[in-house]
């Protein structure tokens, strides 16, 4: 009985810590993914889109 009484609260605490850890890891992962997507969009906008537009030759946009 002593091991059950002494071991139950730490197990609950450990389970809560696991939940917090998993939640934090998921949040970190999603934050990293958002940052990666943001950088990819910036690169796409700054590098790929102008080159495609210049290849198409959009005359509606005046060249800066």
ABEGO torsion letter per residue (X at the ends): XAAAAAAAAAAAAAAAAAAAAAAAAAAAAAAAAAAAAAAAAAAAAAAAAAAAAAAAGBAABBBX
